[in-house]
């Protein structure tokens, strides 16, 4: 459940709302009805290059230009988890993402929890590079708002107020060390105060929200709509929900929309405002690779992306460490037995997260690294999917089911095979799947069925990938990607990997 709203804050919001109610009527009528178009993206996670399932920035640019040609009252916005994800944006810590967004002509953005992954100071640096405004009413540092809460924009004579909200889950869904002193206010309280402050000053109220609609979100964008009905449109992110997902759940009069995740589409919201400045109609749709097969990417934007990738070659060529032994990532081996590389990657998860147990799936290890120098490119080739590390808390009695799934396909090689750190166990493949694991030890001691253990693995597994359905909904904390975590651990080791690093830690 969402946190209880401060009754005095709500009362103040209500008083202000009534105090300013009616002032909007003082505005002159419009000559005629006006249509507004808001194009939007969310949860790109660095997916800015076109692929079969990714629209890509070149096509997004073309689509937005087409929308503007049909309706000059069109803007482009984003609702977070944009600066971090794939190497194309990670290598320069978000700079390429910002530069490309500048080229596409974004106007506003709010922050997602992963936009803080490089640390709060880096986010401020990226905000200074941006030609668009970051709006966030509920993000505070040392008691002061970090970003503007809102902006009122004239669109064809219509006063459109945009304001932003970040998920309070950011406090634990990014590395807490990177956001020390940063707090995230209750979105509903902050939204009520913003709506009260803006009362009578707008014709349309739009919230850029990184809140989500899934049951684990606290609060959801739907809850926000129920408690702040003044909001006409909520453009949402965080839960990776599609427009269809939201339409099934949303019973409010507020239009709530989202595009899924990972660059799957460009959202389009159309709002018709009558001559009397009242909203007459509002609708949403999504442009995707599947429903827009004839959409062509802009060649100039495509070339900028190609240039950005080429410029990063020097970064990828950097030597970041050395290994005295071959790090074994051969496909059939990592999918059927624990290797030194799997152990090393899992140990890195323990180091960064502080978890008791870590699991790296064999399918997430895509190559070996021979003895000698280690380059950044090799690490990203080994772990190319940019999966995030997440942690959750499990009873000792629950761990066996996780391990049983991991060895359930043996002796056949399978991507689910569990490379463990902090935990050892024995496997008997002569027994039926589901009854093969025994002698589970955590930190060198028999596992305690009644004890809580912090468990770390990839978000892919926490989403039920590789058959780990028992992990779904159990993630509590987010950390950087597998490659970034491994780089941090390599640095911790002094840049040198030896056989001594291959033992189970904890």
C-alpha positions in Angstrom: 0.0 0.0 0.0 1.1 3.6 -0.6 2.3 5.7 2.3 -0.4 7.6 4.2 -0.8 11.1 2.8 -0.1 13.9 5.3 -3.6 15.2 6.2 -2.4 18.8 6.6 -0.7 18.7 3.2 -3.8 17.4 1.6 -6.0 19.9 3.4 -3.7 22.7 2.2 -4.0 21.4 -1.3 -7.8 21.3 -1.1 -8.0 24.8 0.3 -5.7 26.2 -2.5 -7.8 24.3 -5.1 -11.0 25.9 -4.0 -9.3 29.3 -3.5 -8.2 29.4 -7.1 -11.2 27.6 -8.7 -13.0 29.7 -11.2 -10.2 31.9 -12.2 -9.8 29.9 -15.3 -13.0 31.4 -16.6 -11.4 34.8 -16.7 -9.3 33.6 -19.7 -10.7 34.5 -23.1 -12.1 31.8 -25.3 -10.0 30.3 -28.0 -11.0 31.1 -31.7 -11.6 27.4 -32.3 -10.9 24.0 -30.9 -7.2 23.1 -30.7 -5.6 19.6 -30.9 -2.4 19.0 -28.9 -0.1 16.1 -29.6 2.4 14.7 -27.1 4.8 12.1 -28.4 6.5 10.2 -25.6 9.0 7.5 -24.7 9.7 5.6 -21.5 12.1 3.0 -20.1 14.4 3.0 -23.2 17.3 1.5 -21.1 19.7 2.6 -23.8 17.7 1.0 -26.7 18.2 3.9 -29.1 19.6 1.9 -32.1 17.0 0.3 -34.4 16.5 -3.4 -34.4 13.7 -5.8 -35.2 11.9 -5.0 -32.0 13.3 -1.5 -31.3 12.0 1.5 -33.1 15.3 3.4 -32.6 16.0 7.1 -32.5 16.3 7.6 -36.3 12.7 6.3 -36.8 11.5 8.2 -33.7 12.8 11.4 -35.1 11.0 10.8 -38.4 7.8 9.9 -36.7 7.9 13.0 -34.6 8.6 15.2 -37.6 5.6 13.6 -39.3 3.5 14.4 -36.3 4.7 18.0 -36.3 4.0 18.4 -40.0 0.4 17.4 -39.4 0.0 19.3 -36.1 2.5 22.1 -35.1 1.2 21.8 -31.6 3.3 18.7 -31.0 6.1 18.1 -28.5 8.3 15.1 -27.5 8.8 14.0 -23.9 10.4 11.1 -21.9 9.5 9.7 -18.5 12.8 8.1 -17.4 15.1 5.1 -17.3 16.8 6.6 -20.4 20.4 7.5 -19.6 21.5 4.0 -18.6 21.2 0.5 -20.1 23.2 -0.7 -23.1 26.9 0.1 -23.7 26.0 2.8 -26.3 24.9 5.0 -23.4 26.8 3.4 -20.5 30.3 3.9 -21.8 30.2 7.7 -21.6 27.9 7.6 -18.6 24.8 8.9 -20.3 26.3 11.6 -22.5 25.4 10.0 -25.8 21.8 9.6 -24.6 21.6 13.3 -23.8 23.2 14.4 -27.0 20.9 12.3 -29.1 17.8 13.4 -27.2 18.9 17.0 -27.9 19.0 16.2 -31.6 15.6 14.6 -31.5 14.2 17.8 -29.9 12.9 16.5 -26.6 11.2 19.2 -24.5 10.7 17.6 -21.1 11.8 14.5 -19.1 11.3 13.2 -15.6 13.8 10.9 -13.9 13.6 7.1 -13.7 15.4 5.2 -10.9 18.1 3.9 -13.4 18.9 7.5 -14.4 20.6 7.7 -11.0 22.8 4.7 -11.6 25.9 6.8 -12.4 25.4 8.7 -9.1 23.5 11.9 -8.3 26.3 14.2 -9.3 26.6 12.7 -12.7 22.8 13.1 -13.2 23.2 16.8 -12.5 26.0 17.0 -15.1 23.8 15.3 -17.6 20.9 17.8 -16.8 23.3 20.7 -17.6 24.1 19.1 -21.0 20.4 18.7 -21.9 18.6 21.2 -24.0 15.4 19.8 -22.5 14.1 20.3 -19.0 14.0 17.7 -16.4 10.9 18.1 -14.2 10.5 16.3 -10.9 8.3 17.7 -8.1 9.3 15.2 -5.5 13.1 14.9 -5.8 14.9 16.7 -3.0 18.5 17.2 -1.9 19.1 18.5 1.6 15.5 19.6 1.7 15.5 21.6 -1.5 13.9 20.6 -4.8 16.6 19.5 -7.3 14.7 20.1 -10.5 11.8 22.4 -11.5 8.5 20.8 -10.4 6.6 22.0 -13.4 6.4 24.3 -16.5 3.4 25.9 -18.2 3.7 25.8 -22.0 1.7 27.7 -24.5 0.6 25.2 -27.2 -1.6 26.9 -29.9 -3.0 29.3 -27.3 -3.7 26.4 -24.8 -2.0 26.6 -21.5 -0.5 23.2 -20.8 1.1 22.5 -17.5 3.6 19.7 -17.4 5.0 18.4 -14.1 7.2 15.4 -13.2 7.2 12.7 -10.5 9.9 10.2 -9.7 9.2 6.8 -8.1 10.1 6.8 -4.3 11.5 3.3 -5.0 14.5 5.1 -6.4 15.8 5.3 -2.9 16.5 1.5 -3.0 16.3 0.7 -6.7 19.6 2.4 -7.4 22.8 2.2 -5.4 22.1 4.1 -2.2 25.8 5.2 -2.0 25.3 7.3 -5.2 22.3 9.2 -3.9 23.3 10.1 -0.4 21.3 13.1 0.9 18.7 12.7 -1.9 15.1 12.0 -0.9 11.9 11.3 -2.8 8.7 12.8 -1.5 5.3 11.1 -1.6 4.1 11.5 -5.2 0.5 12.0 -4.3 1.2 14.7 -1.7 3.5 16.5 -4.1 1.0 16.2 -7.0 -1.7 17.7 -4.9 0.5 20.6 -3.9 1.5 21.2 -7.6 -2.1 21.0 -8.8 -3.1 23.5 -6.1 -0.3 25.9 -6.9 -1.2 25.7 -10.6 -5.0 26.0 -10.2 -6.5 28.5 -12.6 -3.2 28.8 -14.5 -3.6 26.0 -16.9 -6.1 24.5 -19.4 -4.6 21.0 -19.5 -2.6 19.3 -16.7 -0.1 16.6 -17.8 2.0 14.5 -15.4 5.2 12.9 -16.5 5.4 10.0 -14.0 7.9 7.2 -13.5 5.6 5.3 -11.1 4.2 2.3 -12.9 1.0 0.3 -12.5 2.2 -3.1 -11.2 1.2 -4.3 -7.8 4.7 -3.7 -6.4 4.7 0.0 -7.3 4.0 2.3 -4.3 2.0 4.3 -5.3 0.9 3.5 -8.8 0.0 6.0 -11.4 -3.6 4.8 -11.2 -3.7 5.6 -7.5 -2.3 9.0 -8.3 -5.1 9.6 -10.8 -7.7 8.6 -8.2 -6.3 11.0 -5.6 -5.5 13.9 -7.9 -8.4 13.9 -10.5 -7.3 17.3 -11.8 -4.7 15.5 -13.9 -5.9 15.1 -17.5 -3.1 12.9 -18.7 -0.4 10.8 -17.0 2.4 9.6 -19.2 3.8 6.7 -17.2 6.9 4.5 -17.0 8.7 2.2 -14.6 6.5 -0.9 -14.8 7.2 -1.5 -18.5 3.5 -1.6 -19.1 1.9 -1.2 -22.5 -1.0 1.0 -23.3 -3.2 -2.2 -23.4 -2.0 -3.2 -20.0 -3.0 0.1 -18.6 -6.4 0.2 -20.3 -7.3 -3.1 -18.6 -6.6 -1.7 -15.1 -7.4 2.0 -15.3 -10.9 2.9 -14.3 -10.3 6.6 -13.7 -11.2 9.6 -16.0 -7.5 10.3 -16.4 -5.9 9.1 -19.5 -2.8 7.0 -18.5 -0.5 5.8 -21.2 2.9 4.0 -21.6 4.8 2.3 -24.4 6.1 -0.9 -22.7 9.9 -0.8 -22.6 13.2 -1.1 -24.3 12.4 1.2 -27.3 9.4 -1.0 -28.3 7.5 2.1 -29.5 6.7 5.8 -29.6 3.6 6.8 -27.7 1.3 9.4 -29.1 -1.3 11.3 -27.1 -3.9 13.6 -28.8 -5.9 16.1 -26.7 -8.7 18.2 -28.2 -9.4 21.4 -26.3 -12.6 23.2 -27.1 -12.9 27.0 -27.6 -14.1 27.2 -24.0 -10.7 25.8 -22.9 -12.2 22.6 -21.7 -10.8 19.2 -22.7 -13.2 17.7 -25.2 -11.4 14.5 -26.1 -8.1 12.6 -25.3 -6.7 9.5 -26.9 -3.5 7.4 -27.0 -1.8 5.1 -29.4 1.6 3.6 -29.9 3.8 3.6 -33.1 5.8 0.3 -33.2 8.0 -1.4 -35.7 5.2 -3.9 -36.3 2.4 -1.5 -37.0 4.6 1.0 -39.0 6.7 -1.1 -41.3 7.0 1.7 -43.9 8.5 4.2 -41.4 12.0 5.2 -42.5 14.7 6.3 -40.1 16.3 9.7 -40.6 19.7 9.2 -42.2 21.3 12.2 -40.3 20.3 10.8 -36.9 21.4 7.3 -38.0 24.8 8.7 -38.9 25.1 10.5 -35.6 24.5 7.2 -33.8 27.1 5.5 -36.0 29.6 8.2 -35.2 28.9 7.9 -31.5 29.5 4.1 -31.7 32.8 4.6 -33.6 33.9 7.2 -31.1 33.4 4.7 -28.3 35.8 2.2 -30.0 38.7 3.8 -28.1 36.9 3.3 -24.8 36.2 -0.3 -25.6 39.8 -0.9 -26.5 41.0 0.3 -23.0 42.8 -2.3 -20.9 41.0 -2.5 -17.6 42.7 -5.4 -16.0 44.8 -8.6 -16.4 44.1 -12.3 -15.8 46.8 -14.9 -15.1 44.4 -17.7 -16.1 41.9 -18.3 -18.8 38.4 -17.3 -17.7 36.3 -20.1 -19.0 33.1 -19.1 -20.7 32.7 -21.9 -23.3 29.0 -22.3 -24.1 28.6 -26.0 -23.2 30.7 -25.7 -20.1 29.0 -22.7 -18.5 25.6 -24.3 -19.2 26.4 -27.6 -17.5 29.0 -26.9 -14.7 30.4 -24.1 -12.6 33.5 -22.5 -14.2 36.0 -20.1 -12.8 34.5 -17.3 -14.8 31.0 -18.0 -13.5 32.4 -18.0 -9.9 34.2 -14.7 -10.5 31.1 -13.0 -11.9 29.0 -14.2 -9.0 31.6 -13.1 -6.5 31.4 -9.7 -8.0 27.7 -9.6 -7.3 28.4 -10.4 -3.7 31.0 -7.6 -3.5 28.8 -4.9 -5.0 25.5 -5.8 -3.4 26.6 -7.2 0.0 24.3 -10.2 -0.5 24.7 -13.6 1.2 24.2 -15.6 -2.0 24.7 -14.8 -5.7 23.7 -16.6 -8.8 24.9 -16.0 -12.4 23.1 -18.0 -15.1 25.3 -19.9 -17.6 23.3 -18.4 -20.4 24.4 -14.9 -19.4 28.1 -15.8 -20.0 28.7 -15.5 -23.7 32.5 -15.9 -24.2 35.8 -16.8 -22.6 38.6 -14.3 -21.9 42.1 -15.8 -22.5 45.0 -15.2 -20.1 46.5 -11.7 -20.5 45.1 -8.2 -20.7 41.4 -7.7 -20.3 39.7 -5.0 -22.4 36.4 -3.2 -21.9 35.2 -4.7 -25.1 35.9 -8.3 -23.9 33.8 -7.7 -20.8 30.8 -6.3 -22.8 31.1 -9.3 -25.2 30.9 -11.7 -22.3 27.9 -9.9 -20.8 26.2 -8.2 -23.7 22.6 -8.1 -22.5 23.0 -5.3 -19.9 20.9 -7.2 -17.4 20.7 -5.4 -14.0 21.7 -7.0 -10.8 18.9 -7.2 -8.3 18.5 -8.5 -4.8 15.7 -10.0 -2.8 15.3 -11.7 0.6 14.5 -15.4 0.8 14.1 -17.9 3.6 16.6 -20.7 3.6 13.8 -23.1 3.0 13.1 -21.4 -0.4 16.6 -21.7 -1.8 16.5 -25.4 -2.7 13.7 -24.7 -5.3 15.9 -22.1 -6.9 18.8 -24.5 -7.2 16.7 -27.4 -8.3 15.5 -25.3 -11.3 19.1 -24.4 -12.1 20.2 -28.0 -12.4 16.8 -29.3 -13.7 17.9 -29.8 -17.3 21.2 -31.6 -16.6 23.0 -33.4 -18.1 21.9 -31.4 -21.1 23.6 -27.9 -21.2 21.1 -25.1 -20.4 21.3 -21.4 -19.8 19.6 -21.7 -16.4 22.7 -23.5 -14.9 23.5 -21.7 -11.7 27.0 -20.4 -11.0 27.0 -19.6 -7.3 28.9 -17.5 -4.9 28.4 -17.6 -1.1 26.7 -21.0 -1.5 27.8 -24.6 -2.3 25.6 -27.6 -2.9 25.8 -31.2 -4.3 24.0 -32.5 -7.4 22.9 -36.0 -8.2 21.7 -36.1 -11.8 20.7 -39.7 -11.5 17.7 -38.5 -9.5 14.6 -36.9 -11.1 14.5 -33.2 -11.7 13.3 -31.4 -8.6 15.0 -33.8 -6.3 18.7 -33.5 -7.2 20.1 -31.0 -4.8 21.6 -31.7 -1.3 24.1 -30.5 1.2 23.4 -26.8 0.7 26.0 -24.7 2.5 25.9 -20.9 2.9 29.1 -19.3 4.1 30.5 -22.7 4.9 27.6 -23.6 7.2 24.5 -25.7 6.6 21.7 -23.5 5.3 19.2 -22.5 8.0 15.6 -23.0 6.7 14.3 -20.3 9.0 16.9 -17.7 8.3 16.5 -14.8 5.9 19.2 -14.6 3.2 19.8 -11.8 0.7 20.0 -13.3 -2.7 21.5 -11.6 -5.8 21.0 -12.4 -9.5 20.1 -10.8 -12.8 16.8 -9.0 -13.4 16.3 -11.6 -16.1 16.0 -14.3 -13.5 13.9 -12.1 -11.2 11.5 -11.7 -14.1 11.1 -15.5 -14.4 13.7 -16.1 -17.1 15.3 -19.5 -17.4 12.4 -21.0 -15.5 13.1 -19.1 -12.3 9.4 -18.3 -11.8 9.8 -18.6 -8.0 11.8 -15.3 -8.1 9.1 -13.3 -9.8 8.0 -10.3 -7.8 10.7 -10.8 -5.1 13.2 -8.2 -6.2 13.7 -5.5 -3.7 16.8 -3.6 -4.7 18.4 -2.7 -8.1 22.1 -2.3 -8.9 24.1 -1.6 -12.1 24.4 -4.0 -15.0 26.3 -7.3 -14.8 29.2 -5.9 -16.9 29.4 -2.8 -14.7 29.3 -4.8 -11.5 32.1 -7.1 -12.9 34.2 -4.0 -13.7 33.7 -2.7 -10.2 34.9 -6.0 -8.8 37.9 -6.1 -11.1 38.9 -2.7 -9.8 38.5 -4.0 -6.2 40.8 -6.9 -7.1 43.4 -4.4 -8.1 42.9 -5.2 -11.8 44.6 -8.6 -11.6 42.8 -11.9 -11.6 44.5 -15.0 -10.2 43.4 -18.5 -9.2 42.9 -17.1 -5.7 40.0 -15.1 -7.0 38.1 -18.2 -8.0 37.1 -19.5 -4.6 33.6 -19.2 -3.3 33.4 -16.1 -1.2 31.5 -15.7 2.0 
